[in-house]
């Protein structure tokens, strides 16, 4: 406060060391130092805004990290590893390389997969594998790391007769040494956070059979691991 204090009306009387300031009436004027903290604006609103921003940032981060995304599985490649081909009957073992992609920011688990193969729109073979925690399982559920792709191989036994295309396979593999086309469907089951969901993919795959050995109107191929046995 600048100027002559005597000119101010109803100036508050000094407290005279009592710690109290007496006023003559309600219009009294108190003189406070310019540096007094009581003159600083309240920061309550600033603290509230900062708290709201931090809350929204934390909530947004949790939503991004834990929002469920797709876990997909698809047939990457199909390989012929065993063949016994005649005009009337054919036995094939196909190895399917399945890529499982986890788009989540947390680990998911594969609990089951079914692969079915069609030749000329006819079902010729399938493989069903279940990963459970009971005594009949083939292993515990497979963990799919966060934001990662896992490659797994599965073997499918296919049996064909003359009615389901054995003669056509004999022509493609034994006579003209070409390739075979199969329709592959992959059905998978995944779990995360105690929830189970399914994913299905269907695609056309080519299997090379140009390396089969032909003898006496029969074609053979055996690329099975040693000790794997012949179906």
N, C-alpha and C positions, 0 to 999 in steps of 0.2 A: 504494500500500500504506500503510495507516494503522496507527498503533500503534508500539510500540517495536520497532525492527528487531532489538535484542538478544535479544528474546524469540522470534525465529524460529529454528527449528533449522536447522543446516547452511547458514547464509547464505553465499552465494558471496563469496570474498575479492576485494578490489579488484584490478584489473589493474595498478595502479601505473604507468600510462602506457605499458605494453607493447603495448596493443591486444588483449590476451588476458585472459580471465577464467579463473582456475583454480578447480577444484571439488574438494572433499575426497572426495566420492562422488557417486553418481548421484542422490541425493536433495537435491542442492544447490538453493537457491532464488535466482533472479536477480531483481534489482529493476530494472524498466524504467519509464521515464517514461510517464505516462498519455497524453501526446500523441504517443508514438512511432508512426510509420506502420505498423510491423510488427503493431501491435495492431488495425489496421483490417481488417474482413472482406474476404475475397477477392471481386473483382468479375468473375471469370471467367464465372460463371453468368449475370450480367447481360449481359455482352458476347455470350454465345452466344444468349441469348433475343432480344436486339436484332437480331443477324445473321439469325436464323431468321425474325423478323417482316419484316425488309427483303427477304429472299429470297422469302418467300411473297407479299408485296405486289408485287414486281417480276414474279414469275411470273404472278400473277393479272392484272396489267395487260397483259402480253404475250399471254396467252390471250384476253383480251377484245378486244384490238386486232387480232390476227391469226387468230382463229378464223374459218373460212370461213362466210359467210352466203349467203343466196340473192340472186342477181341475176335479177330477173324482167322480163318484157316482155309487154305486153298492148296490144291494140287499143283506143285511146282514143275514136276517132271515125272514121266512114267518110263520105266526101264524093264525090258524083258530079260529075266535072269535064268529062266528055265523054260524049255519047250520040248514037247514030244508031239509032233504033228503028223496026222494022216488025214486022208480024205474024209473018213467017217468019224474019227474021234481025235480030239486035241486036248492036251493038258498044258496049261501055261502057268507060270508064276511071274507076276508083275510086281515090281518094286516101285511104290509111289513115294515120292519125296514131298512131304507136306510142310508148308511154311505156316507157322502160327505167329501172328502179329498182335502184340499187346499194346494198345494205344493209351492205356491208362498210366497214371503216375504212381500206381501201386501194383503189387504182385497179384496176378490172377493164377488160377489153377485149372489145368485140363483134367477132367474126371472121366471123359468118355469120348470115343471117336468111332465112327462107322464110315467105311469107304465101300462104295458099290461101283461096279464096273459094268458097262453095257457095250456090246458089240452089235452093230446094226440094229440098235434099239431093243436088243434082247439082253436080259440080265444073265451074265455069265460068271460072276464071282463077287465076293464081298469079304470084308474083314471088319469084325467088331471087336474093339478093345475097350475094356472098362478099367479105370483106375479108381479103386475104392479102398476102404480101410477094413474090409472083412477078410475072412480066411480064404476066399476064393479069388482074391485079386491077383493081378499081375504086377502090382507095384502101387505105391502110394500116389496120390494125385501129383501130376507134374507141374512144377512151379514155372510160370512164364514171367521172367523179370519185367519190371516196369519199363515201358518205352523201348521194347526189344523185340527181336524176331528169333524164334526158335525153330530149327529144322529137325524133323523127325521122319524116319523111314518106316514104311509098313509094307508087308508082303500080302498080295492078294492071289489066292489060288483060283484059276479060271478053268472051267471044264466046258468044252463045246462038243456037240454032236453035229451030224450032217444037217439037222434041222435048224440048229442055232448058229451055223456059219463055219463049221470045221473045214468044209471044202474050200470056202473062200480064203480062209487063213492059209490053207495049203497052197493055193494059187499065189497069194501075195508073198509068202515067205519062202516056199520051196521052189516055185516055178520061176517067178519073175524077180525074186529077191528085192522086195520093196519094204514098205513100212505098214504098220497097222494103226488104225484110228479107233480110239475108245472114248466113250463118254464116261467121265469120272465124277461122281458126286461124293462130297465130303460133308458129313454131319458131325458136329462137335458139341460137347457140353462143357461149360466152364463155370467156375464158382469164384466169387469174391464177396467179402463181407457177409458170408452165410447165404448169399443169393445164388441161384443157379439159372443160367440162361443158355440158349442154344444158338448155333450159327450154322448155316448151310451154304455150300458153294457147289456149283455145277459147271464143269468146263470140259472142253474137248482136248484130249492129249494124244500124242503120237509116240508109238513105241517102235524102235528100229529092230527089224528081224533079218537084216541082210547078212548077219554073221552066223546063221544057222548052217549046220552041216547036213547035206542031203545024201541019203543012201537008201536004195530000194524003195522009192516012193514014200520015204519017211524022213522027216527033218528032226534034228536033235540040237539042243543047246543046253549047256549046264554051266551056269556062272554062280551057282549056289556056293556059300562058304563051305570050306572043308568040314565034313562031319554034319552038314546041314541036312543031308538026306534028300531023297527024291520023293515028291508027293505021290 
